Amino acid sequence: MMPSGSPAKRSPGAEAAGGFGPAPARLGYHASEWKERQAVYAEERQQAILTKARAAGRVDVVALAEEFDVTTETVRRDLTALERAGMVRRVHGGAIPVERLGFEPALTAKDAAMTAEKERIAKAALALLPDGGSVIIDAGSTTRRLVECLPADRELTVVVNSPPLAGVLAVRANLTVLMLGGRVRPRTLATVDDWALASLARLSVDVAFMATNGVSTRWGLTTPDVVEASVKRAMIAASRRVVLLADHTKFGNDCLARFAEITDVDVLVTDSGLDEDTAADIEQAGVRVVRS
């Protein structure tokens, strides 16, 4: 029998997640391979925690530790990582998804999350650019990556509602940049209100590349702010084709203000993390799904 006060043994899986267990060498891993295995497992666990938080409205540290067979300290580190990425807010004993708090992460926090996936999505979206003509590029962290990799050999008129994106595009000789006016929201650096809406009402563009905070087949495309939702709705109305750029963490996440039905989207460009069932549901609604 184990003496009182002795530390409990952990399984090899628990050690990979930050608990106790055999040394990496005894499990047949080199130190570098072990660190990589730990990092991958932590990312998968954090994504599972986020999914649970969004489904239940809250997660509990002790319950998560038991479910994933890790220490409570490991779970707290996971929740801290998710909070820094702007996905959850820590509360006593657990965490709540930011959407339940009516809270919208700052652009810097969103920009730091899912970086590799956003890069792949942006590169895949290049295939959907027209050879010439006009596009709308919505404000967002994934659409920013599209702006940065636009080809230099294509003449395009680009309509944007983000001063930072306009600054990146304006120096490109092959592009004509139209900046929508209005009030700039500090949280997203997007222009909103009547000036932006009035300009969009007079436009007809070929393709709109849209960003969103949430996507579901039931509620469509959603965002936390009602005035920004109005501008997004007007962008879609002004476009003959709509391409949505959204990583897999946006799915099943419904925010306050709906600005489009899922059927308003022609093409969804996402990453390989989107599960098969969700992709099939979206395709059933008539949307082409591109996973990068």
Secondary structure, DSSP 4 states (H G I P E B T S, - for coil): -PPTTPPPP--HHHHHTTS--S-GGGGT--HHHHHHHHHHHHHHHHHHHHHHHHHHS-EEHHHHHHHHT--HHHHHHHHHHHHHTTSEEEETTEEEEGGGGT----HHHHHTSSHHHHHHHHHHHGGGS-SSEEEEE-SSHHHHHHHHT--TT--EEEEES-HHHHHHHHT-TTEEEEE--SEEETTTTEEESHHHHHHHTT--EEEEEE--SEEETTTEEEES-HHHHHHHHHHHHTEEEEEEE--GGGBT---SEEEE-GGG-SEEEE-TTS-HHHHHHHHHTT-EEEE-
